[in-house]
Amino acid sequence: MTDPFNCPADVQRLLSRRASSCGLDVFGGRICRSSSRFCLGVEHGDYNGTELFGVGTDRFIWMAYKLNGSNRIRLFSENFPEDGLIDFEIGRVPEPRSKLLQDTWARFPLGVHYILQREGYPIKKGFDAVLYGNIPGGGMSRSASLTLNLILTCFELNGIGAVDGTTTVDLAQAVENDYIGSPCGKLDQIMILFAREGMGTYYRPATGSIEYIPLGEQAADFRIVSLDTGTIRPGLEKSTYKIRRAECERLVELAGSQFSITCLADVREEHLYRSIVQKYGKKHPQLCRRLKYIYEAQNRFTRMLDAWARGDIETVGQIFRQDGIGLRDDYEISGPELETMCDIARTVPGVLGERMLGGGDKGASGALVRADAVESLQAAIAMGYPRSHPNYADQYAVHVCQTVAGICLLDGLPA
Ligand code: GLA
């Protein structure tokens, strides 16, 4: 989709300066802008088979690019200048999960190239690119945004059309799962690729379908706020995320055949839920707590969708808050800094709900906030958060977001 607006002037300046200093010719090319995402439910539901709902948010990655007439792909990220120029020949990339790549963002373009070639897409044309992003790490899907941006750019430059959204999502997930080694699900990719301004994206895994639900007209004016704790979350493969996934799979393995379930989302009926807890509660209390969160969050999900469609943002907020308590106490996927943000936000009148976001442990929490309460929230965080976590006093940030389209093709840097 094209956007009538261009890339912000300060981002253009940043990209132009960097392109010139690195000798990358992207002038007169195009810019692909990919968004972040905010999940309204069910957080940690994707790999458990639940339905999903979320929106695109206006923190972005901008990538300016142009064909370079060679067989090399050359990129520079303004966010990782210490990694220098990433420069590789088409068809020559390190093997998946190579140790060499662990600490460089190069694993993303290399992974995209590897997966597209593995899947038979004719990637033949070299290009130059410079990137800059302002998506906070941990919680708003920076890596999925980058991966999608790179995939769509490769498609565009190589004249590969007509790849449907579901396939693109699968490719982006494969880059992270197979090449990088991150055990992520599909939530992030779906919520970014399909996002539309002012709409919630509703995904049903049973049919693989996407439906857009506009926010009801009666909705109070509200903002989506990301509360970046300033902590750095290691990859999902190194965090509690991986352990939780394994626990959920373990319960399905134990209970699967007797209770006819293939994922935790299959446990919808109260009777079934109670029978499983009765059977495994004593021996595997922690597995049953994981199930409790998924079961309860899934029950709340339909009410949340209805509330969104009615414009009852107060109820959406309450459910968001209840999900947060389940994620904290039953799923045990939050972290101290994330919870400090929530504890502060919860005391501010006009904050409708708050919880940790995304993979867990570290990164960002989020809040749904009445527009007239945003300033009070900012003041409360500025006062409270650095007192609790002085080590992050210079790193934390509050991002006040709006819903946006996930992917936009913009005019490039002027030639
Ligand atoms: C991370 C993963 C997603 C999803 C969320 C939790 O963002 O990449 O697949 O599991 O955590 O909802």
Residues whose N, C-alpha, C, O or C-beta is under 5 A from the ligand:
A	BS01	GLA	V42 E43 H44 G45 D46 C184 G185 K186 L187 D188 G358 G359
